[in-house]
């Protein structure tokens, strides 16, 4: 009997403990949810915006604005922190440099700090000025605002710091051909190897890395002009240059690009089609007026290249000659597509449709009449 009573008491206590545990868990969940809800609501009421120019030049002062909005109906004490790295402070001129905890080797970046009370439904703008020390992208992390409501953060910023473009490749501010091509051209000693085949041996590259640092070898079948090879010093590798004006019509020369060496009518893979009494062998007979059977025989021989543009005497406007002249001359050119020749107007098919419908109706009426007569006779 005594054992049963003890077991009953233990069971009752366990049940009470379980109920208590469930109640505590419920309250913890509700409290956490309420806390998150309140923080979310506060986050919408305390807003921090940070702005700055998108880019500056090295040596220029970067001005940053931090605007903090208080949309609450109560005053909020604020401690504002802004981390500043790799930059010289200008205004305010001093940064706070935190000390590492005793016995620990830890580095904490310096920062600006402002303390103030933000009045209800108001905003405050904090401005500071710094001078970035390095080229490239300068990143400013989020501003932190510490309040009794919690910690609020602004947006981060990225500012591109360009070189000063003074014509001097300044190593002390890390200028090189990548971040400052204006001052440090390719092949300039800037501690950056640019192995580009540009005819300049980069002193920052190992000889085997930059192909321009390997001397040209005459006789290897490669005319390396960027390395100084030419016809004069290495005719084995470099062909003789084509010179207009040497009275020789050479390859790649023709009457069009060098009439001094290639007169009209010569065989130079160029049809000049000039009426000069010489039939150009590079022209088809119908194109050069000096060739027999050419333009002027009153036959539009479009299969041999004649058309209105080349020979209007034989191929008048509107002729079938594989050429759309598009002239407003009352003649629809059969070589033109819709809309190219104003004389080619769309055909009015309405009368034809009407006539077709009338014929169909007449045939239908005749059919019905014949069918009715046949029915009466039966």
C-alpha positions in Angstrom: 0.0 0.0 0.0 2.8 2.4 1.0 4.7 1.7 -2.3 1.6 2.5 -4.3 1.1 5.8 -2.6 4.8 6.8 -3.3 4.5 5.8 -7.0 1.3 7.9 -7.3 3.0 10.9 -5.7 6.0 10.6 -8.1 3.7 10.3 -11.1 1.8 13.4 -10.1 5.0 15.4 -9.6 6.3 14.3 -13.0 3.1 15.3 -14.7 3.2 18.7 -13.0 6.8 19.1 -14.0 5.9 18.3 -17.6 3.1 20.8 -17.6 5.3 23.4 -16.2 8.0 22.7 -18.8 5.5 23.0 -21.6 4.2 26.3 -20.2 7.7 27.7 -19.9 8.5 26.6 -23.5 5.3 28.3 -24.8 6.2 31.5 -23.0 9.8 31.4 -24.3 8.6 31.0 -27.9 6.0 33.7 -27.5 8.6 36.0 -25.9 11.1 35.4 -28.7 8.5 36.0 -31.3 7.5 39.2 -29.6 11.1 40.3 -29.3 11.7 39.7 -33.0 8.5 41.5 -33.9 9.4 44.5 -31.8 12.9 44.7 -33.2 11.5 44.4 -36.7 9.1 47.2 -36.0 11.9 49.4 -34.5 14.2 48.6 -37.4 11.6 50.2 -39.7 11.5 53.3 -37.5 15.3 53.8 -37.2 16.8 54.1 -40.6 20.4 54.9 -41.5 21.5 55.9 -45.0 25.1 56.5 -46.1 26.1 58.3 -49.4 29.4 59.3 -51.0 30.7 59.9 -54.6 31.1 56.8 -56.7 34.7 57.6 -57.6 37.5 60.0 -56.8 41.2 60.4 -57.8 44.0 59.4 -55.5 44.9 62.4 -53.2 41.4 63.8 -53.3 39.3 64.1 -50.2 36.3 61.8 -49.9 33.2 63.3 -48.3 30.8 60.8 -46.7 27.3 61.7 -45.4 25.5 59.5 -42.8 21.8 60.3 -42.4 19.9 58.7 -39.5 16.1 59.0 -39.3 14.1 58.6 -36.2 10.4 57.9 -37.0 9.5 57.1 -33.4 7.5 59.5 -31.2 10.2 59.4 -28.6 13.8 60.6 -28.3 16.5 58.0 -28.8 20.1 58.3 -27.5 22.5 57.1 -30.2 26.2 56.2 -30.3 27.3 56.1 -33.9 30.5 54.2 -34.9 32.2 54.3 -38.3 35.2 52.1 -39.0 37.9 53.8 -41.1 40.7 51.7 -42.7 43.5 52.6 -45.2 42.6 56.3 -45.2 43.9 59.5 -43.7 41.4 61.3 -41.4 40.7 64.9 -42.5 37.6 66.0 -40.7 37.4 65.2 -37.8 41.2 65.0 -37.8 41.4 62.3 -35.1 40.4 58.7 -35.1 39.8 56.5 -32.0 42.3 53.7 -31.9 41.1 50.9 -29.6 43.6 49.0 -27.6 43.9 45.2 -27.8 42.9 43.2 -24.7 45.8 42.5 -22.3 47.8 39.5 -23.3 46.2 39.2 -26.8 47.6 40.1 -30.2 44.5 41.5 -31.8 44.1 44.4 -34.2 41.0 46.6 -34.1 40.6 49.2 -36.9 40.4 52.8 -35.8 37.0 54.5 -36.0 35.0 57.7 -35.6 32.4 57.9 -32.9 29.6 60.4 -32.3 27.1 60.5 -29.4 23.9 62.4 -29.5 20.2 62.2 -28.8 17.9 61.9 -31.8 14.7 63.8 -31.2 11.3 62.3 -32.0 10.3 62.2 -35.7 13.6 63.9 -36.8 16.7 63.1 -38.7 20.4 64.0 -38.3 23.2 64.2 -40.8 26.8 63.4 -39.9 29.5 64.3 -42.4 33.1 63.2 -42.3 36.0 63.5 -44.7 38.9 61.1 -45.3 41.7 60.7 -47.9 42.0 57.1 -49.2 45.6 55.9 -49.4 45.4 53.2 -52.2 44.1 52.9 -55.7 41.3 50.7 -56.8 38.0 50.0 -54.9 37.8 51.5 -51.5 35.1 49.8 -49.4 33.4 51.4 -46.4 31.5 49.0 -44.2 28.1 49.6 -42.6 27.8 52.4 -40.1 26.6 51.0 -36.7 24.2 52.9 -34.4 23.9 51.6 -30.9 20.7 52.4 -29.0 18.6 51.0 -26.2 16.3 49.6 -28.9 19.2 47.6 -30.4 22.0 48.0 -33.0 21.1 49.4 -36.4 23.3 49.4 -39.5 23.5 51.4 -42.7 24.3 50.3 -46.2 28.0 49.7 -47.1 29.7 51.9 -49.8 32.2 51.2 -52.6 34.2 54.1 -54.0 36.6 53.7 -57.0 39.8 55.5 -56.4 41.4 56.4 -59.8 45.0 57.4 -60.4 46.0 61.1 -60.7 47.0 60.8 -64.4 50.0 63.1 -64.1 52.2 61.2 -66.6 54.4 59.7 -63.8 54.2 56.1 -62.8 54.3 56.4 -59.0 55.1 53.1 -57.3 54.7 54.7 -53.8 51.0 54.9 -54.3 50.8 51.5 -56.1 50.3 52.8 -59.6 50.7 50.1 -62.3 49.5 49.3 -65.9 46.3 47.7 -64.5 45.0 50.4 -62.2 46.6 53.4 -64.0 47.3 52.8 -67.7 47.4 56.6 -68.1 50.6 56.9 -66.2 52.0 53.3 -66.5 51.8 52.1 -70.1 52.4 48.4 -71.0 56.0 47.4 -70.7 56.8 50.1 -68.1 58.6 48.9 -64.9 55.7 48.8 -62.4 56.2 45.5 -60.7 53.4 44.0 -62.9 54.3 41.6 -65.7 52.1 42.0 -68.7 53.2 39.2 -71.2 51.4 40.8 -74.2 52.9 40.5 -77.6 53.2 44.2 -78.3 56.9 44.6 -79.3 57.9 45.8 -75.8 59.9 43.6 -73.5 58.4 44.1 -70.0 61.3 44.4 -67.5 58.9 43.0 -64.8 58.6 39.6 -66.7 61.0 36.7 -66.8 62.6 36.4 -70.3 60.6 33.2 -71.0 57.3 34.7 -70.0 57.1 37.8 -72.2 57.4 36.7 -75.9 58.8 40.2 -76.7 61.8 39.5 -74.5 62.9 36.7 -76.8 65.0 38.1 -79.6 63.9 37.6 -83.2 65.8 34.9 -85.1 66.2 35.7 -88.8 65.6 32.7 -91.0 62.9 31.0 -88.9 60.2 31.9 -91.4 58.5 34.4 -89.1 58.6 38.1 -90.0 58.5 39.5 -86.5 57.9 43.2 -87.2 57.3 44.1 -83.6 60.8 42.9 -82.8 62.3 45.0 -85.6 62.5 42.5 -88.5 61.8 43.8 -92.0 62.7 43.2 -95.6 65.9 45.2 -95.4 67.5 43.3 -92.4 65.9 39.9 -92.9 64.6 39.3 -96.5 64.5 35.5 -95.7 61.5 36.1 -93.3 60.0 39.4 -94.5 58.6 39.8 -98.0 59.4 42.9 -100.0 56.9 45.6 -99.1 54.5 46.8 -101.8 55.4 50.4 -102.6 52.9 52.5 -104.7 54.8 54.6 -107.1 57.6 52.3 -108.2 56.0 51.7 -111.6 55.4 48.0 -110.8 51.8 46.8 -110.5 52.4 44.3 -107.7 50.1 41.9 -105.8 47.4 43.8 -103.8 47.9 46.8 -106.0 45.3 47.8 -108.6 43.9 50.8 -110.4 41.7 51.6 -107.5 44.4 51.9 -104.8 47.5 52.7 -106.9 46.7 54.1 -110.4 50.4 55.2 -110.6 51.6 51.6 -110.9 48.4 50.0 -112.3 47.0 52.1 -115.2 43.4 51.7 -116.5 42.8 48.6 -118.6 45.6 46.5 -117.0 45.0 43.1 -115.5 45.0 43.8 -111.8 41.8 42.0 -110.6 40.0 45.3 -110.6 37.4 46.4 -113.1 37.6 50.2 -113.6 34.9 50.3 -116.3 36.2 53.7 -117.5 35.4 54.8 -121.0 39.0 55.4 -122.2 39.2 53.3 -125.3 40.7 50.3 -123.4 38.7 47.1 -122.7 39.6 46.2 -119.1 40.2 42.4 -119.0 39.0 42.3 -115.4 35.5 43.5 -116.5 32.7 41.4 -118.1 32.0 42.6 -121.6 28.8 44.3 -120.6 30.3 46.4 -117.8 33.2 48.2 -119.6 31.9 50.4 -122.4 35.1 49.9 -124.3 34.6 46.1 -124.6 32.8 44.7 -127.7 29.1 44.0 -127.3 29.0 46.3 -124.3 26.4 48.8 -123.2 24.6 50.5 -126.1 23.4 47.6 -128.3 19.7 48.2 -127.2 19.6 44.8 -125.5 19.2 44.5 -121.8 21.4 41.5 -121.2 20.9 41.2 -117.5 22.1 37.6 -117.4 25.6 39.0 -118.3 25.5 41.8 -115.7 23.6 44.6 -117.4 21.0 46.6 -115.5 19.5 50.0 -115.2 22.3 51.3 -112.9 25.1 50.1 -115.2 23.5 50.6 -118.6 20.3 52.7 -118.6 20.6 52.9 -122.4 19.9 49.2 -122.8 17.9 48.6 -119.6 15.4 51.4 -119.1 13.5 51.9 -115.8 11.1 49.1 -115.1 13.0 46.5 -117.1 13.5 43.0 -115.8 17.2 43.3 -115.0 17.7 42.0 -111.4 17.9 45.7 -110.3 15.2 47.6 -108.5 15.4 51.3 -109.5 12.4 52.4 -107.4 11.7 55.4 -109.5 8.4 57.2 -109.5 7.9 57.1 -113.2 4.6 55.3 -113.7 6.2 51.9 -114.3 6.2 49.1 -111.8 9.6 47.6 -111.7 9.3 43.8 -111.6 12.6 43.5 -109.7 11.2 45.5 -106.7 9.7 44.0 -103.6 6.5 45.4 -102.0 6.9 49.0 -101.1 10.2 49.6 -102.9 8.7 51.1 -106.0 5.9 53.7 -105.5 4.5 52.7 -108.9 3.8 49.1 -107.7 0.5 49.6 -105.9 -1.5 46.7 -104.4 -4.1 45.2 -106.7 -7.7 46.0 -105.8 -9.2 42.6 -105.5 -12.6 43.7 -104.2 -14.3 43.8 -107.7 -13.0 40.3 -108.4 -14.4 39.0 -105.1 -17.8 40.7 -105.8 -18.0 39.2 -109.3 -17.1 35.8 -108.0 -19.9 36.0 -105.4 -22.4 37.1 -108.0 -21.5 34.1 -110.2 -21.8 31.7 -107.3 -25.2 33.1 -106.4 -26.4 32.8 -110.0 -25.3 29.2 -110.3 -27.0 28.4 -107.0 -30.3 29.9 -108.1 -30.2 28.1 -111.5 -29.4 24.8 -109.6 -32.4 25.3 -107.3 -34.7 26.2 -110.2 -33.7 23.1 -112.2 -34.1 20.9 -109.1 -37.7 22.3 -108.5 -38.7 21.7 -112.1 -37.5 18.1 -111.9 -39.5 17.6 -108.7 -42.7 18.9 -110.4 -42.2 16.6 -113.4 -41.9 13.6 -111.0 
